Amino acid sequence: MASNRARRIAKEIADICADPHSHITAEPVGDDDDITHLRGTFPGPPGTPYEGGIYKVDIKIPPEYPFRPPVMKFETKVWHPNVSSQTGAICLDTLSTAWSPILTIKAALLSLQSLLSTPEPKDPQDAEVANMLLRKPKEFERVAREWATVYAGAPRRPAGEGSGGATDESLRQLEIKEKEDREKEDLSKYDGYNKELIDRFCSMGFDVDRVVAAFKYYGIDRNDGQDYELEEAYMGDVTARLLGES
């Protein structure tokens, strides 16, 4: 069974290589002997904000393939309602409930390329992007085109062409947004506790996750995210737990 799976995957890769007109690729990641972990690429579809970019996709083939779909996520950051702008996770029926054993890796990549042309904001993977597409479609197109330029290598468009090129100001705003997103993600690790409060224990060499877990274990008050001095007994309990003494 395993050999049949390997032969099928190898044939699919060979078929993709034999069709240069599709501009789709799929190659092993790292070790050429492992054909169950691939990197696929395809060009952004014409007439979309993604035009001119090359999009990389991480592909992992499960042991049950082709009876289960390949696990795919975008390596290239893409601004699209059905793709997570943070993780690259994809919301697409072809890769879940609508998968069929007659489909192939190439068909899945073509489905992703088609997805970029036909976003479904009412069934989103990324709610923020979906809301922008529904409420501010021109702004959505501008940001999607900027991301295509910055992350997928799409050529810059002259100012005034279409929805406009990625100007220095717009790129600056994009960088600010990404920085804010990273800061929000970092703060989420503190689970509502004040960062300075947790970091006083982290400065002793403990990980944020362990300190937060210890705080939750002892039911320490989050104090609405405000900093405060822990009672000495709690300090001792938390420290002892972190040191593995309790």
Residue, then its C-alpha position, 0 to 999 in steps of 0.5 A: m500500500a505504501s509503495n502504491r502511494a509513493r508511486r502515485i505521488a512520484k507520478e503526480i510530481a512527474d506530471i507537474c514537471a512535464d507541464p511547464h505551460s501551467h507554471i505550477t511546480a511541486e518539489p520535495v522540501g529538503d531531502d529529495d528522498d522524502i516525497t511526502h513533504l513538498r513545496g508547490t508554487f503557482p503564479g497569481p491569477p491575471g486580473t487580480p491583485y495577486e497578478g505577477g506574484i509567485y505563491k509558495v505552498d507547503i504540502k504535506i501528504p498524509p499516510e492515507y493519501p489519496f483517500r485523505p487530502p494533502v495538508m496545504k498552507f501558504e508559505t507566502k503571506v497573502w491578503h485573502p479572506n479564505v487564507s489566514s494572514q498570520t498562519g497561511a491556513i486555508c479554508l477550501d472545500t477541495l482540501s477538506t469535505a469536497w476532496s476525492p481520491i481522483l483529485t491530484i496535487k496539481a488539481a489542489l494547487l489549481s484550486l488554490q490559484s482559482l481561490l485567489s480569483t474567487p474569494e468567499p468572504k462569507d465563509p472566511q478563514d480570516a475575519e478581518v480580511a473578509n470584513m474589509l472585502l465586504r465593507k471596503p473593497k477598494e481598500f482590500e484590493r489595495v492591501a492585497r496588491e501591496w502584499a503581493t508586491v512585498y511578499a510574492g514579488a509582484p512588480r510595483r505598479p505606477a502610481g495611479e494605475g488600477s488601485g495604485g502601487a505600493t507607495d512608501e506611505s502605504l508600505r509604512q502603514l503595512e509595516i505598522k499594522e504588522k508590528e501591531d499584529r505581532e505585539k497583539e500576538d505576543l500579549s496574548k501569551y500573557d492570558g490577561y495578566n500584566k506583562e510586567l508582572i509576569d516578566r518579573f518571573c521571566s527575568m529569573g529564566f522561566d518561560v512566559d507559558r510556565v509562569v502563566a500556568a503557575f499563576k493560573y494554578y494558584g488562581i492569581d488575580r489578573n487585576d484587569g491586566q494592571d500591574y501590582e505587587l504579589e503577596e509574599a506567600y504567592m511569590g513563594d508558591v509560584t517560585a516553588r512551582l516553577l522550580g519544581e518544588s511543589 
